Amino acid sequence: MIHNIITAIAAKANQYIKNKLSIDDDVVIVRSLVDIKGNISQGIENKIIVFLLSLEEEKLAKNGNGLKLTNNPPINLNINIMFASYFTETNYVESLRFVSLIIDFFQRNPIFNFSNTPGLPLNVPRVHVEIYNLNMPDTMRLWGAIGTKYVPSCAYRIKQIIFDNETVIEDTPPLLGGNN
């Protein structure tokens, strides 16, 4: 389910930027920024890379009715994702432009549903996305953990996706950005 949500939102952001800049090539791709060995992933130069930052349980949405359940109760998760603009040093200003386009995209599109976002899972009728603020020390620790130098980026939180024993449906999203 997480993979469908991230790829559906990335596909919509990709189409938005392609339309805005009148270009044909995919510029927003879902991929790890670095491979398991710490090398920069292939095929990401001059693109916006979307990857999972973290998952957080939304504690406020937890069921507190005190009833004893035989199954695990549903889990409300926030999915935190990063949009990293990976451009060569000679295209640094362009990387800032692309981060601005991502911010503009989410300002115009904070809510995603079946009618405006093809590819969302059938069991997720509506998704709300908001900016995910990281302070400077957390940002530096994050980029250190990723294993690369900082690149212009912005993070977003996909709010309160419900997981229960009946909502996870196995399906495969379309690939974005080629076969790599």
N, C-alpha and C positions, 0 to 999 in steps of 0.2 A: 504494500500500500504506500509506503514512504517513497519508493522509487517512482510510482505513478504520479504522485503529487508533485514531486520535484521536477520530473521530466515534463509534465503538463505545463507547469508554471514557466519553466525555462523555455519551452517551445513558444509559448505566448510572448515572452520577453524577446526572444529571438525574432519573431515575426514583427513585433513592434519596432525594433531597431532597424530591421531590414526595410520596412516601409518608410520609416523616418528618414533614413539615409539613401533610399532608392538603390539598394545593393541586392545582389542575388546570393552571395555566399552566407552560410551560417556563421554567426559571430558569437552566439551564446551556446555553449556546449556543457553537458553534464559529464564531468570527468574529474578524477583526482588530479590535483596540481602537481604532485610528485608521485613517482612509482614507489614500490616497497623498498627499493634500495636508496631512495632519497634523490634520485635523478628527476629532472623536470620531465613531465610526461610528454610524449610525442604528439605533435599536431595541435598544440595549444597557443602557439605564438600568434599574436595579434587577434586574440579572442578573449571573451569573457568566460571564465571557467566557473561553473556552479558546482559546489560540493557541500556535503553535510558537515556541519560544525559539531553539533551535539543534539541530543534528545533530552528533554526535561519533562518530568511529570508535572502537570498543572495541579498543584495541591489544592487550590481554591475550588476546583470543580469536583473534588473527590466526594463520593457519596458518604454522608455522615448521618444516615438515618438510624444507625445502631442495629439494624437487622442482621441476623447471622445468615451468611450466604454459604451455599455448598460449593459454588464455583467462585473463581476469582472475580472480583468486581471489575467493571470496565476501567480502563486507564485512559486518562486524558493527557495527551502528549503535546508539547510544543516542539516543533522541528525547527532548529536553527540552521540556516544555510548561508553560505558565503558566495558573493559574486566578485571574483578577483579578475581584474583587468590586466592580462599578461601581454604587454607590448614590449618591444625592444626599447633600449634606452634612447634611441633616436626618435621613438614614437611616444615618449612619455606624455606629452600634452594630449595625444590621441587617447591614451589610457584614461586620462582624467575626463575626457569627453565621454567615453563609454561608461564610466562610472556615473556620470551625470545623467546619461540616458537611462540607466537602470533605476536611478532614484526617481526620475521623471515618470518612468513606466509604473512604478509602484504608487506614486502619488496619484496617478490617474486610474490605477487598477488595484485597489486594496482588497477587493472581494472577488473571489473566483467561484464559479459554479458551472453546472453542466451546460448552460446555454452560452456562456462566454468563454469556456475553456475546455475544448475537446481533450479527452485523455484522462480526466480526473476519474478516480475509482467510483464505481456505481454507488458504493456505500458511503461516500463522502459528498453530500449534497452541496456543501458550502464551505469555503476556506477563506479565512481572514489572515492577511499578511501585514505585518508592521515592521518598522525598522528595529533592529536589535543593536542596542548601544553597547559598545565595548570601551572601557576606559583605556588609557595609554598603557599602563602596566599589563593589563589583560591582553591587549592587542599584541604587545611585544612577546609575551609568553606564548600566545597562540601561534604567531609566525615562527617562533623558535621550535615549537612542537611540530609544526608542519614540515619544517626542515628546509625552508627557503628564506630568502630576504623578503621584506615587505614589498608588496605591490599594491597600487591603488585598488581599493576594494570597499565594499559595503556589505553588511550582514543584515539578514531579515529573519524574523520569527514567523513561522506558520503556526497559528494558534489553535489549540485544543482539538487535535485530531483524536477521535475516540477509537480505542482498540478494545474489542471484547472478543469472546470466543466465537462470535458469529459474523464479525465484520471483515476479517482478513480473508480476502479472495485472491488467489494466486493468478496473476496474469502478467504479461510481459509488455512493457511500454515500447514505443518506437525508439530507435537509436537516434541520438542527436549528435551531429558533428562527425559523421563518418563511422567507419568500422573499427577504429583503433581502440 
